[in-house]
Amino acid sequence: MIAIDLIVTTAQHATSSIIKQAEATADKLSVPFIPRKGLSLAAIKQEYQISELLVITGNGPVIHTAAGEYFFHLSMAELRIKNLKSGNHDHMTTAMGLTAGMSVLDCTLGLATDAIVASFVIGEHGLITGLESSPLIAFITGYGLQNFVVASDPALISALRRIKVHNADYSEHLKACANNSFDVVYFDPMFRAPIQKSSNVKPIRSLANKQPITVEAIRQACRVARKRVVVKETTGSGEFVRLGIKTVVGGKYSSIHYGVIDCGPWQTGGDQP
Ligand SMILES: C[S@@+](CC[C@H](N)C(=O)[O-])C[C@H]1O[C@@H](n2cnc3c(N)ncnc32)[C@H](O)[C@@H]1O
């Protein structure tokens, strides 16, 4: 278990079931649970000298960081799926070459916006696994994917529920994956300069793993992927060249592009990428 500088508490006036949930969460993350007892969050932070608090509320867990609140939400996933349903294309799923029934390993799950869109496209016969090295982000996203309710769209709910979440570092996890075990391996690293200045994005930056992708990770991904390795980066990023990625696709005016490596079936001793 990774040590976390964190305390779990509840919203004010919590029901006994929320208190039980908070105690179980603290147990799961191996961090202390502090009963709220009418205290302000600022008072708890001050008393225990911590910068992050995980607050269990009736609407799900919320992390209070110095940069703002972090909680599960659909972000752009709902709109992107709506666009796909209307027959428009999505640059990410096109770059991945996704069709129904495929399998995807999302190495950088984050809030799972991209994974939800991929899960929707591959459908109920597809398989999607998301890796997230931050235990707190993995917890918030894992909880949201299993519990978030979108009243109007059962297909969207199923897309969320099908995503398997592992709190793992992709560098280690990829090494343990068999050759050709996923159709697509995907990376969306934090390394690039932030584009969005929105208050929703700031908290993830303080919690996330900001290490750049290594050439070795791309090599492992090419071994694990049956069809493609896809890397999301800012348009014009030097990362594509650094990682040896020659094919870059995306919208003409988009600030995001996708590097694509086509991987044939991996043979031991092969020379990919
Ligand atoms: C830009 S965010 C991904 C956003 C995601 N594509 C989405 O749609 O919500 C990058 C995420 O990858 C995670 N990450 C970075 N390096 C990682 C690694 N080596 N293993 C697993 N997760 C990693 C970060 O902690 C962060 O949550």
The ligand as an SDF file (V2000), in Angstrom:
LIG
                    3D

 27 29  0  0  0  0  0  0  0  0999 V2000
   -3.9830   13.6220  -18.5240 C   0  0  0  0  0  0  0  0  0  0  0  0
   -4.5390   12.5190  -17.3160 S   0  0  0  0  0  0  0  0  0  0  0  0
   -5.4910   11.3740  -18.2550 C   0  0  0  0  0  0  0  0  0  0  0  0
   -6.8480   11.8700  -18.5540 C   0  0  0  0  0  0  0  0  0  0  0  0
   -7.7200   10.7940  -19.1400 C   0  0  0  0  0  0  0  0  0  0  0  0
   -7.2920   10.4150  -20.4790 N   0  0  0  0  0  0  0  0  0  0  0  0
   -9.1630   11.2310  -19.1560 C   0  0  0  0  0  0  0  0  0  0  0  0
   -9.7910   11.1880  -20.2330 O   0  0  0  0  0  0  0  0  0  0  0  0
   -9.6950   11.5730  -18.1000 O   0  0  0  0  0  0  0  0  0  0  0  0
   -3.1410   11.4940  -16.9850 C   0  0  0  0  0  0  0  0  0  0  0  0
   -3.3700   10.5110  -15.8540 C   0  0  0  0  0  0  0  0  0  0  0  0
   -2.4110    9.4650  -15.9880 O   0  0  0  0  0  0  0  0  0  0  0  0
   -1.9100    9.1470  -14.7140 C   0  0  0  0  0  0  0  0  0  0  0  0
   -0.5640    8.5830  -14.9110 N   0  0  0  0  0  0  0  0  0  0  0  0
    0.5650    9.2450  -15.2610 C   0  0  0  0  0  0  0  0  0  0  0  0
    1.6090    8.4040  -15.3140 N   0  0  0  0  0  0  0  0  0  0  0  0
    1.1330    7.1720  -14.9980 C   0  0  0  0  0  0  0  0  0  0  0  0
    1.7440    5.8840  -14.8750 C   0  0  0  0  0  0  0  0  0  0  0  0
    3.0600    5.7010  -15.0570 N   0  0  0  0  0  0  0  0  0  0  0  0
    0.9520    4.8270  -14.5900 N   0  0  0  0  0  0  0  0  0  0  0  0
   -0.3840    4.9880  -14.3860 C   0  0  0  0  0  0  0  0  0  0  0  0
   -1.0050    6.2010  -14.4450 N   0  0  0  0  0  0  0  0  0  0  0  0
   -0.2560    7.2780  -14.7500 C   0  0  0  0  0  0  0  0  0  0  0  0
   -1.9080   10.4660  -13.9710 C   0  0  0  0  0  0  0  0  0  0  0  0
   -1.8680   10.2720  -12.5550 O   0  0  0  0  0  0  0  0  0  0  0  0
   -3.1980   11.1170  -14.4770 C   0  0  0  0  0  0  0  0  0  0  0  0
   -4.2880   10.7820  -13.6680 O   0  0  0  0  0  0  0  0  0  0  0  0
  1  2  1  0
  2  3  1  0
  2 10  1  0
  3  4  1  0
  4  5  1  0
  5  6  1  0
  5  7  1  0
  7  8  2  0
  7  9  1  0
 10 11  1  0
 11 12  1  0
 11 26  1  0
 12 13  1  0
 13 14  1  0
 13 24  1  0
 14 15  1  0
 14 23  1  0
 15 16  2  0
 16 17  1  0
 17 18  1  0
 17 23  2  0
 18 19  1  0
 18 20  2  0
 20 21  1  0
 21 22  2  0
 22 23  1  0
 24 25  1  0
 24 26  1  0
 26 27  1  0
M  CHG  2   2   1   9  -1
M  END
$$$$
